[in-house]
Amino acid sequence: MRLLLTSAGIRNESIQEALVGLLGKPIAECDALCIPTASYGQPEGGPSSAWRFVSGNQPNCPMTGLGWKSLGVLELTALPSIGEDLWVPLVRQADVLLANGGDARYLSYWMQRSGLADLLPTLDAVWVGLSAGSMVMTPSIGEEFVGWQPPTGGDRTLGVVDFSIFPHLDNEMLPDNCLAEAEKWAAKMPQPSYLIDDETAIKVIDGQVGVVSEEHWRHFTP
């Protein structure tokens, strides 16, 4: 499976080149599905965040407005109420799945309940995550990032990769995301972590991990 796990989308030329490499063809030749679901688990985001993501009105977090051949919306909360024949073929045909930020636990819950999580290993599509859309692929996110809680509680996510992610490192709008706080978070995690700023992404191809960055990041092993 091919993953591009970003902090804030396709922010720079290096990350975009990595994306095109994973796709194997130009963006303009690719069919994309965007997943806004994580937006609804975060009170300060909600519908307005979902709209900005879907419409491409996120100039600081480029994802849906990159010039895809086609762009559709895959809202996971709707999938359990419709037949798989109405959405699974469309997912299989997609070249890329774009997952918005928001609440990683909420996204994880709906990926599992909708059946998308079970479908992922069989897909040829590239998964591109933005913040929570990246964190959802990790084993756990740490209590600092827990907001919405499922009935089971905890901070577990999908565990597609074997490391955790601290996004938005040193973002001036998020003073608690300084390196010192990120290292405290990482020291409590049971698996290795990547601390990444908004100009950094993690590329995963068949379990092989690489970092694409134009600014700074840290790899932390507890």
N, C-alpha and C positions, 0 to 999 in steps of 0.2 A: 504494500500500500504506500502511496505517495502523499506526504503531508507537508504543508508549508504553514508553520505555526508562528504567527506574527503578534506583536504587541499592539500595533495600531494600523494594520493594513499594509498595502503596497506603497510604502512611503517614499521609496527612493529607487534609483536605477538598478542598484545591485539586487534588491529584493524582486523587482520586476523581471530582471534577467533570470533569476532563480525560478520564478513562476513559469516563464516561458519554457525554460529547460525541462521542468516537470511536466508541462502540458505536451511538449514535443511538437508544438506548432504555434503560430501567432495567436494572440488573444482574439483577434478579429475573426478567427476561424473556429472559435470554441463556443459551445453551448453551455451556459451557466445556470445553476439554480441557487438562489440565495435563501438562507435560513435565518429569519429575524427572531426566532423564538426566544433566545436568551434575553432579549430586551424586556420582555414582559415580567421577568422575575426580579427586576430591579426597579424599585419605586420611583427613583429619580429619572428613569429612562422611559419605560413603558411605550405606549403607542407612538409618541413623538419620535423616540429613538428608532423604533421599528420603521417608521415612515422615512426618516432620513437615510437609513441604511438601504431600504428597498429602492428609493428614488435616486440614490447617488448623491444626496445632499449632505455628504460628510466630507468636506474638503480636506480635513486633517487626517482622515482615515480612508484613503481610496480603496474601494473594493468593487462595488457594482458599477461604477461609472468609468471603467477602464476601456470600454469599447468592445464588449463581447458581441459575438455574432447574434446570440439570443440570450434573453434573461427571463427566468421564471421565478416564482416565489414558492417555496416549500415550507408551509407553516405546519410544524410538527403537531401542535395541539389539535389540528383538524383531522389528522390522519386516522386515528382510531375510529372515527365515525364514518369512514368511507372504505370501500373495498380496496384491497391491495392492487387490483387490476387497474385502478384509476391513478395510482401514483408510482408504483414500483417500476413499470416500464420506462417512465419519464426519468426516474433517477438513474436507471441503468444506461440510458442514452446520454446523460450529461457528461461533459468533459470535466467539469469542476463544480464543487459544492462550496459555497461561500457562507461561512457561519459568523454571524454578528456577535459583538460583545454584549455584556449584561451580567447575568448570573449563571455561573458555570454549573451549579448543582441543579438549577431549574432546567437548563439545557440537557444535562445528563439524564435527568428523570424522563423528559419527553423523548429523547432519542431512544431510550430503552422501551418506554411504553408504546411508542409509535411503531417500533420494529426496525427503525433505521439503524440502530446500533448493531443488530444482528445481520443486517444487510451489508454493512460497510466492508467486511472482509472479502465479499464477492464482487465488489465494484472495481472498475478500472479508472474511476474519476479521481482527480486530485482534490484533497480536502484543504481548503485555505481558511484558517481561523483568525479571528481578530479578538485579542484579549480573552474573554471567557470562551470564545469559539475555539481558541487554542488550548486553554486550560482544561477543557472538557476531555481532552484526549489523554490526560495524565492520570496516574493512580489516585492522587488526592491533591487538595488545594490548600490545606491548612486552615485552622479556625479563623484566621484573620480575614479570609475571603469568603467565609460562610455567611450568606444572607438568607435567602429562601431555604426552607428546610422541607424535605420530603418526610413521609411518615416514619421512615427508618432512621432519620437523623444522620449525623456524621458529616464527614467532608470528602467521602469517596466519590470519584468520578469514573470514567470508563476504563482507564488503564490500557489504552492502546499502545502508549509508549511507557517506558520505565523510568521516567524522570518527571519532576514537577517544574512549573513555570511561574516566576514572579514577573508580571508584565509592568510596563510603564515606569521602569526604573528611572529615578531622578527627574520625573516629570514635574515641571514647576507648578502645575496646577494641583498636584497631589503631594503635598509636603511629607506625608507619611511613607512615601515610596522612595525615600532616600536609601543609599547603599547600606547604611548601618542597620536600618530597620529590616531591609531585605535579607541581610545576613543573619539577623536574629531569627527571622521566619525560616530561612533555609536550614539553620542549625537544628530546628525542631522537626524537620521533615524526615520521614523514614527512608527516603530514596534521594539520589542526587537531584540537584535543581539547576536550572538556568535562570539567571537574573538578567532580564533583557530590557533595553530601553526601546523607545518607539521607532528607532532606525534599525532595528535588529529583527531577524526572523530565524527560526530553526527549521532546517530542511531534513526530512526523514524519508529515506527510500529503502524499503524492505528492511527496516530496522537499523540502517546505517544513518548516523546523525551528523549533520554539519551545520555550522553557524554562518549566516550571511549578515554582515553588519557594516554600517558606515559610521557608527559611533562607538558605544561601549556596552559590554556585557560581562558577566562572570559565570563560571561554572563552579558549583559548590557541592562538595561531597561531605556529608556529615560524618 
